[in-house]
Structure formats: C-alpha cells, structure tokens
Amino acid sequence: MNKKKNILLSLLLCGLVVSCKKAENRESQSKVSSHIMTKEQKDQLNGEEVLKDFIEGNKRFQNRMATVRDHTKPTRKLITGHFPKAVVISCSDNRVPVDDIFDQGLGNIVVGSVAGNFVDEDLLGSTEFACAVAGAKLIMVMGHQHCGAVKAAIDNVRFGNITATLYRIRPAVNISLDFTGMKNSRNNEFVKYVCENNVRLALSEIRKKSPILKEMEDNGKIKVVGTLYSPADGTLQLVK
Ligand SMILES: [Zn+2]
C-alpha cells in the first residue's frame, strides 16, 4: 500500500514540475524583446548562417514560439543604419507576413513585394543596393501556395494594369505545360507546380540580369535561394 502511495506521490510531483516548467516557458515567451542586431554582429554572418537562422525562425513561427517584439519608438532609436541580413522577394499577398514567417526583428530583412514575386528592374535595383551597399548576405525568392496572381496568370486574366503584372508571370505558366494532369487554376497541384517554376524563373532572372549579384554569389559573398511558403501551416520548402 505504501509503495502505491509513493508511486502516486512521485507522479504528482512530476506533474507539478512539468507544470512549473510550462509556466516558466510561457513566462519567458511573454517577455518582449527589443533586441536589435548591430552591424558588427551582422558582418560576422555568411549567407549559409543567415539561411539557417531563417529556417530556425520559421520553425518557431510554425510552433507558435515566435519572439514577442517591441517595435515602438525606443526600439526604433536603436537602429543606427540600414544593415539588413537578407533580401526576401515575396508576393504582396497579405497572407505572407515575411518578418513574422522568419521570426525576424526590425532591421533584418529588406522585403521586396509584388503580386506573383517576379523580378523586374526596380526590384533588382533594390536588391543590389541591399546586398552590394548595405551588406545583406542572403537573397531569398519566396513564392507561396494558392497564389492568386499565379492563378490569374494561369487563367489569362485581363483587367486594367493587372494585365501587365500577369504578363510577367505567364512565362512560368508556359514552362509548366509538361505537367501531367489538369492544367487549370482549380488544380492545386498544377498551381503549386507553376508557383515553383515562377520562383525558379525569378532566381534565373537575378543571375542573368544582375552581373553584380551574380558575381557576389559566385565569389561566395551572398547566398541565393528559392522557397515556397504554405500560408495554411506556416511551413517552408526549398525550391531547387
Ligand atoms: Zn501570391
């Protein structure tokens, strides 16, 4: 009987310890971070390390462990210059909150947003500035699943200035015609395939149309990668 009592007591104590640990974790989660990385800290990083940091940040985002940040006036004062870690070229879709997806604080990411995350001269100029002048070590082109702009390009929508925007995404549709199955915007697998090809085309445009960035990549000064984000579960896959 005493043995049973001891086992019960041990189980209760274990439960208490686990509860305390969980409470501690919740408490540390509720602490607001106002940490800002300095230029010197960012200079120490290379593209591979920034990518690793982003993937770890995305895991925290997926697991609801993202850092609670303070971006109010006192925190903004800590920023002494424009020294990003990375450039993320992303869709302007409001389901794609880039800084949150990678759990990054103020001053870390230059975000280039356009419907369908294609690369044009303006985005290339911004990216060259971020890497060659401001010191960013990673360029990520991030498409996302269920992209409305890609679906509209598949459907060949023509409407106002949207027509010209979709014209930039059409090449991705054209190179996706080897897809086996229904090639329309109602087929999520086809849409995903076009989204991935759209990312591949953007990566190729960066290397083809920006000798500055191509040279930086060839010399190992920056890393260039493609990814596809899933708004439904927050996950990220590499696009090769
Ligand atoms: Zn989109």
Residues whose N, C-alpha, C, O or C-beta is under 5 A from the ligand:
A	BS01	ZN	C91 D93 G116 C147 G148 A149
